[in-house]
Amino acid sequence: PEAGWIDLLCDRKTPLGNPFTHETETLRDAACDAHREWLWAVLNAKPNQSVSVVPYLMKYPELKGYPYWRCYPAGVIQDRINGIVKGIKEGKKYRLVCWCDRRDEQTGQVVKLRCHCDTLARCVEWKLNANPQ
């Protein structure tokens, strides 16, 4: 990581991972959209409640998902996001890391692709703006 930055892994091995997956790039937007809708439900759930991905898999049938995806209680995900917010308020800098970005084989440059981490970042920004102190 760059000096002064903290990398936070947000892949499917962590509570901040996207439970919706896609087999082709043409489904990337649907996977990110499903994640955004699911995350909103998680943020509005009671901490001990698990939010099923099944309704979102029914809405986006072209996606693959994990119907029993680790079933993290909403509070676990809420606490992770709130921890990032708290850290930023304390002056920490985070980079949300997933496997979505790719390197161009010819140029070696990183190609930024839409990722559920974009939604997580917007969620953190929203929480910071809602309660800036």
Solvent accessible surface area in square Angstrom, and as a share of the most:
residue,aa,sasa,rsa
1,P,121,0.76
2,E,108,0.48
3,A,101,0.79
4,G,60,0.58
5,W,95,0.33
6,I,71,0.36
7,D,56,0.29
8,L,48,0.24
9,L,81,0.40
10,C,0,0.00
11,D,9,0.05
12,R,84,0.31
13,K,158,0.67
14,T,23,0.13
15,P,9,0.06
16,L,10,0.05
17,G,0,0.00
18,N,11,0.05
19,P,0,0.00
20,F,0,0.00
21,T,26,0.15
22,H,44,0.20
23,E,124,0.56
24,T,71,0.41
25,E,96,0.43
26,T,122,0.71
27,L,41,0.20
28,R,15,0.06
29,D,78,0.40
30,A,15,0.11
31,A,1,0.01
32,C,4,0.02
33,D,34,0.18
34,A,0,0.00
35,H,1,0.01
36,R,101,0.37
37,E,45,0.20
38,W,10,0.03
39,L,5,0.03
40,W,139,0.49
41,A,29,0.23
42,V,2,0.01
43,L,34,0.17
44,N,97,0.50
45,A,16,0.12
46,K,144,0.61
47,P,89,0.56
48,N,130,0.67
49,Q,85,0.38
50,S,54,0.35
51,V,27,0.16
52,S,58,0.37
53,V,5,0.03
54,V,59,0.34
55,P,75,0.47
56,Y,36,0.14
57,L,29,0.14
58,M,147,0.66
59,K,124,0.52
60,Y,29,0.11
61,P,103,0.64
62,E,84,0.37
63,L,13,0.06
64,K,112,0.47
65,G,20,0.19
66,Y,94,0.36
67,P,60,0.37
68,Y,182,0.69
69,W,19,0.07
70,R,121,0.44
71,C,71,0.43
72,Y,49,0.19
73,P,54,0.34
74,A,0,0.00
75,G,9,0.09
76,V,51,0.29
77,I,2,0.01
78,Q,23,0.10
79,D,97,0.50
80,R,114,0.41
81,I,1,0.00
82,N,67,0.34
83,G,37,0.36
84,I,10,0.05
85,V,14,0.08
86,K,126,0.53
87,G,2,0.02
88,I,60,0.31
89,K,78,0.33
90,E,101,0.45
91,G,61,0.58
92,K,92,0.39
93,K,92,0.39
94,Y,41,0.15
95,R,86,0.31
96,L,35,0.18
97,V,47,0.27
98,C,33,0.20
99,W,175,0.62
100,C,22,0.13
101,D,62,0.32
102,R,122,0.45
103,R,160,0.58
104,D,54,0.28
105,E,175,0.79
106,Q,176,0.78
107,T,91,0.53
108,G,35,0.33
109,Q,122,0.54
110,V,81,0.46
111,V,63,0.36
112,K,129,0.55
113,L,42,0.21
114,R,75,0.27
115,C,5,0.03
116,H,4,0.02
117,C,10,0.06
118,D,39,0.20
119,T,9,0.05
120,L,3,0.01
121,A,38,0.29
122,R,121,0.44
123,C,11,0.07
124,V,8,0.05
125,E,96,0.43
126,W,129,0.45
127,K,48,0.20
128,L,38,0.19
129,N,119,0.61
130,A,73,0.56
131,N,92,0.47
132,P,97,0.61
133,Q,176,0.78
